[in-house]
Every structure is written in C-alpha cells, then in structure tokens.
Amino acid sequence: MAPSTMLKQSLCLLAIALAAQSAPTDKAKGPNACRFMPNDPQWPSAKTWDALNKTVHGQLIATVPLAAPCHDSTAPKGGLSRDWPKYDQQKCTDLQERWLEPELQYVLQHIGTYHTPTDDHSDADPTSIMAPFFLSNETCNPFQPRAAACKIGVYSQYTINVTSSADVAAGLKFAEDNNVRLVIHNTGHDFAGKSSGAGSLSLWMHNLKDIEFIHWGDAHYTGKAVRIGAGVQGFEVNAAAHDQGLQVVTGECPTVGVAGGYTQGGGHSALSSRHGMAADQALQYEVVVPSGEVLIANRQRNSDLYWALSGGGGGTYGVVLSLTSKAHADVPTSGANLTFTSDNIDQDVYYAAIETFLSSLPASADAGVMSVFYFTAESFMIAPLTGPDVKASQLKEFLSPLMKKLEASNITYTSHFEDFGSYLEFYEAMFAPIPVVSLLRLQISRTLSMFTNFTPTRASLSTAEPSSPEMSPLTSPTTSSPPSAT
Ligand SMILES: Cc1cc2nc3c(=O)[nH]c(=O)nc-3n(C[C@H](O)[C@H](O)[C@H](O)COP(=O)(O)OP(=O)(O)OC[C@H]3O[C@@H](n4cnc5c(N)ncnc54)[C@H](O)[C@@H]3O)c2cc1C
C-alpha cells in the first residue's frame, strides 16, 4: 500500500475516534467521514482562515517547519502562509547538532535565531514535537538532503497562540464547523506525537504562564496550593515554589509541562515516593469543554470530569486552562548516582548485582526516596536517587548491599552522594537538561531498527547507544563536578 494511502487511512481512523468527542455536521462530513485535509476541495479557504485569525485577535500562526533552512522548499500555495527561510547551511548544521534538545523544539524560533528564550516566551515555536520518528514521512527533517522535500507533513497546519478561554472556544468552534482536525499542544513532549497532527488546527497553550500560590481547604486537603496556567513547565513552577519555601510535584525532566499531558497522564516525579503522582496532587482544573463552556472541575463540582482529567490522558476530555495542585513544605534533599558496566563481567554476576539493587527498592521507597535507574545488558545507572528529608548517608545505607555486592564481585563502579539545602538545589544539580537529550537518544536508538525510513540519526545516534560515553551525563550530579568514586 502506498505510504500516502496508509497515511490517509490512519487519519481516517483517528478522525473516527475523535468524532466521538465532536461529531462533524453532515454538511461538513468528508469522504468516509474523515476530517478535511489541505488538498481537499472542502478545506477552509484563505478567507475563512483569515476570519478565524481576526476572531483570535491576530494570534493564528501558519506553520513553518523548524528544519526549513535545510531545504529549498517554499511555503505551500493558498491559504494564509508565511515566507519560509531560504536554505542556509550554517543554520542547518546548527539544527542538526541541536535537533534532540527539547529547548530547540519548544522554545526557539524556526528561523534559526538561537538565543536565550525571551522572558515573555514570545519566541517559542508552536509546532515542533519531540517524537522524531513521526517526522520521517512526508515531513521536514534536517538530516535529509537539501533537495529532499520539506513539507508541513505531520505538523499542524495552523496554530492558535491561546491567550484566553475565548481563543480556545473559537478554535473548537472552527474545527467543528469546518470539519478540521483539532489538537492541543503544550510543550510537544508527547512520545506518541499526540500534540501534533497532519491537517490540524492546534491550540497552543504554552503562553499561559501564570503562577499563583493560594491556600486550599476542603474535606480532602487543607494547605498550600499553587494555581498554574496550562503552559507552565516544571522548571518554572519549581523555581517559584522554592521562593515560597515550598516544593511541587513536576516531571524529573524540567521542560515537561505540568498541567497538560503530564498531570493528565498521571505524571511521575522525583518527589513521587514522598507525595505521590502528579495526578494525586490535582485539586482543581479550569477546563474548556467541546461546547466552548468553561467549567471548574474538582471533587465537588463536575467531579466526573475532575477524575477523568486526573490521569485519564491529555487531550481527551477538554482543554485545560489551569491546574490547581498541592504545594508542600520544602525540605533539604539528598541525591545519589551510581554507575557500572558489564565489561569483562560474567552476565549472571552482572544481573545478580542489579537484583541486589532491586531488592533495596521497597525499603527506600517507604522512606520517601525516588529511584530513577536504567539498565541494559551492558550498563547500569542510577540517575539519580532523590531523598527528600533524607540524608545522603541514609542513601548510602540503602545502596550499601549493592556496593558490597559489586565489590565482592570485582565490579568497578562510580558513585556520588550529596546533601542539598533544598529540593530546587538538588533538582537543578541532578536533573539538568542533559538527561532529557540522553533520554530521547535512548528512545530513538531503540526504535531505529524498526523504522527504516528514519533517517535523522543513523550517523549521530549510532554513538548514543545506552552503553556509550554519550549516556554518561545521566550519571553526573552536576556538569561542573563529575561523580567521585567511593
Ligand atoms: C524528554 C522527555 C522527558 C520526560 N520526562 C518525564 C517525567 O519526568 N515524568 C513524566 O511523568 N513524564 C515524562 N515525560 C513524558 C511527558 O510527561 C508526557 O509526554 C506528557 O504528555 C507531556 O505533556 P506536555 O503537555 O508537556 O506535552 P504535549 O506533547 O504538548 O502534550 C501531551 C498531551 O497532552 C495534551 N495536552 C497538552 N496540554 C493540554 C491542555 N492544556 N489540556 C488538555 N490536553 C492537553 C496534548 O494534546 C497531548 O495529547 C517526558 C517526555 C520527554 C519527551
């Protein structure tokens, strides 16, 4: 079957699934009830898009693929469009080198103005996603030859830079009236590429950045809470909480959004052994439902919606404008890393050491310690243990059976244990952006063999197998002080 036919059929199935949420009117229905695509005659005209742009006060953005400077392609004809940047070898090389950095994908403008993000985040990119293999077919990637076509492909066609509930309501109505696919996009971290979609209109939540600390009181919870806009990311609310002497459950990865797919999908955190999952922290959502109405969902009001949003999956039940989450008193926090490989080690001995570590987990989790670890047949790394209100000496005790086992088995290892004055100090030292890149590399390198069309990383990722030195930043407590052997 031709790839384009397969793509259409997949989109058709997706459209049928979405129809359960907002069924298109008969008049707007496309062939086989699929959403209309840009090449369909029923696709909204430039005039219709322009009217939407006016409704949202000029906040409609026509997509320019991030990797456009690597190709000679130009903007598609018809509809609203922006000029695409011309081929630029230097910008293309920069893009190739930085393609796996989340910050490149969600912060920096496609034109190649690589600089520190502006305070108001106005230079963020609304369409890129961090699921690179979704970009291999009929989309624009920087690793294909200059002459290869750069298309909008799986990126959204247009994006509304959401600044209010009215923008969301306008997007929902437009998608419904014109039988256009709709997606919600926050940071683009979704591994499955759900925050993008071919032929879609995207609601970009990234610029809803309000953070407000409040007191919350109901039968379930009384105490400090934080109300955050849908676009707030982990590193932002962690810094704000620190200033208030508080700590908040966010992703280990600092750049993941908090109120979007993270909390709505459950959300694990370096603080999860102490406070639970992100969804456990949710006290209230402000949410736009498909009718355009804004609802408050908590344990008392619209409780079905509240429970559905608390772990039921991002982009499924409505468009969340804000989340109110529990905030906890900050505490001194310790961290630990430990790494070893199976080099010159009998495989059974290597796995026996890992088994010893796994046996230590129930006791450390009971003490509130969160353990992030990775292992393959060749290498093992703890990156890191998080000990909120737990001393580094206690972390050492939890890992003592492992270290004894390693020493008895003549396995060389590196480790590092450190006490920090606050959760933020720990977080900034142990969860620097480097692990994020490595995580993606790990994910991609594993999928390479399955996706023969996946060209971006054949050369660069071949060096990023889990056992390679490129993975070592995962074990570094800080970029400036490497782990010390103990
Ligand atoms: C590098 C990396 C590191 C990660 N680290 C962690 C981690 O430490 N802990 C963890 O639990 N997960 C982690 N994840 C997974 C991450 O939490 C999920 O991919 C999550 O869905 C990202 O949410 P987002 O809103 O930031 O991303 P997006 O990709 O923008 O959105 C994800 C989904 O949520 C929907 N959505 C977004 N905003 C809204 C909204 N306002 N209302 C309704 N729906 C919305 C989107 O439509 C999409 O379906 C990581 C992912 C990556 C790529």
The ligand as a MOL file (V3000), in Angstrom:
LIG
                    3D

  0  0  0     0  0            999 V3000
M  V30 BEGIN CTAB
M  V30 COUNTS 53 58 0 0 0
M  V30 BEGIN ATOM
M  V30 1 C 12.4190 14.2830 27.2700 0
M  V30 2 C 11.1930 13.8480 27.9850 0
M  V30 3 C 11.2070 13.7110 29.3640 0
M  V30 4 C 10.0650 13.3080 30.0710 0
M  V30 5 N 10.1100 13.2140 31.4360 0
M  V30 6 C 9.0020 12.8300 32.1140 0
M  V30 7 C 8.9880 12.7560 33.5390 0
M  V30 8 O 9.9720 13.0370 34.1860 0
M  V30 9 N 7.8560 12.3520 34.1620 0
M  V30 10 C 6.7280 12.0210 33.4610 0
M  V30 11 O 5.7270 11.6480 34.0640 0
M  V30 12 N 6.7060 12.1060 32.1220 0
M  V30 13 C 7.8070 12.4980 31.4400 0
M  V30 14 N 7.7660 12.5900 30.0800 0
M  V30 15 C 6.5100 12.2830 29.4010 0
M  V30 16 C 5.6200 13.5230 29.4470 0
M  V30 17 O 5.1210 13.7400 30.7340 0
M  V30 18 C 4.4300 13.2990 28.5170 0
M  V30 19 O 4.8900 13.2130 27.2000 0
M  V30 20 C 3.4130 14.4040 28.6460 0
M  V30 21 O 2.2940 14.0230 27.8920 0
M  V30 22 C 3.9380 15.7560 28.2000 0
M  V30 23 O 2.9610 16.7270 28.4240 0
M  V30 24 P 3.0700 18.1700 27.7660 0
M  V30 25 O 1.7500 18.8420 27.9920 0
M  V30 26 O 4.2880 18.8290 28.2560 0
M  V30 27 O 3.3180 17.8070 26.2160 0
M  V30 28 P 2.4730 17.8840 24.8920 0
M  V30 29 O 3.1640 16.9480 23.9440 0
M  V30 30 O 2.3180 19.2640 24.4220 0
M  V30 31 O 1.0460 17.3120 25.2680 0
M  V30 32 C 0.8890 15.9650 25.6270 0
M  V30 33 C -0.5880 15.5450 25.5060 0
M  V30 34 O -1.3960 16.3270 26.3850 0
M  V30 35 C -2.3630 17.0760 25.6590 0
M  V30 36 N -2.4220 18.4030 26.2780 0
M  V30 37 C -1.4130 19.2970 26.4010 0
M  V30 38 N -1.8440 20.4070 27.0100 0
M  V30 39 C -3.1610 20.2090 27.2870 0
M  V30 40 C -4.1640 21.0050 27.9150 0
M  V30 41 N -3.8990 22.2340 28.3850 0
M  V30 42 N -5.4060 20.4970 28.0280 0
M  V30 43 C -5.6990 19.2540 27.5610 0
M  V30 44 N -4.7930 18.4610 26.9590 0
M  V30 45 C -3.5340 18.9280 26.8270 0
M  V30 46 C -1.8530 17.0880 24.2100 0
M  V30 47 O -2.8950 17.1840 23.3020 0
M  V30 48 C -1.1680 15.7600 24.1010 0
M  V30 49 O -2.1050 14.7320 23.8460 0
M  V30 50 C 8.8810 13.0100 29.3580 0
M  V30 51 C 8.8550 13.1470 27.9690 0
M  V30 52 C 10.0060 13.5620 27.2820 0
M  V30 53 C 9.9580 13.7160 25.7960 0
M  V30 END ATOM
M  V30 BEGIN BOND
M  V30 1 1 1 2
M  V30 2 1 2 3
M  V30 3 2 2 52
M  V30 4 2 3 4
M  V30 5 1 4 5
M  V30 6 1 4 50
M  V30 7 2 5 6
M  V30 8 1 6 7
M  V30 9 1 6 13
M  V30 10 2 7 8
M  V30 11 1 7 9
M  V30 12 1 9 10
M  V30 13 2 10 11
M  V30 14 1 10 12
M  V30 15 2 12 13
M  V30 16 1 13 14
M  V30 17 1 14 15
M  V30 18 1 14 50
M  V30 19 1 15 16
M  V30 20 1 16 17
M  V30 21 1 16 18
M  V30 22 1 18 19
M  V30 23 1 18 20
M  V30 24 1 20 21
M  V30 25 1 20 22
M  V30 26 1 22 23
M  V30 27 1 23 24
M  V30 28 2 24 25
M  V30 29 1 24 26
M  V30 30 1 24 27
M  V30 31 1 27 28
M  V30 32 2 28 29
M  V30 33 1 28 30
M  V30 34 1 28 31
M  V30 35 1 31 32
M  V30 36 1 32 33
M  V30 37 1 33 34
M  V30 38 1 33 48
M  V30 39 1 34 35
M  V30 40 1 35 36
M  V30 41 1 35 46
M  V30 42 1 36 37
M  V30 43 1 36 45
M  V30 44 2 37 38
M  V30 45 1 38 39
M  V30 46 1 39 40
M  V30 47 2 39 45
M  V30 48 1 40 41
M  V30 49 2 40 42
M  V30 50 1 42 43
M  V30 51 2 43 44
M  V30 52 1 44 45
M  V30 53 1 46 47
M  V30 54 1 46 48
M  V30 55 1 48 49
M  V30 56 2 50 51
M  V30 57 1 51 52
M  V30 58 1 52 53
M  V30 END BOND
M  V30 END CTAB
M  END
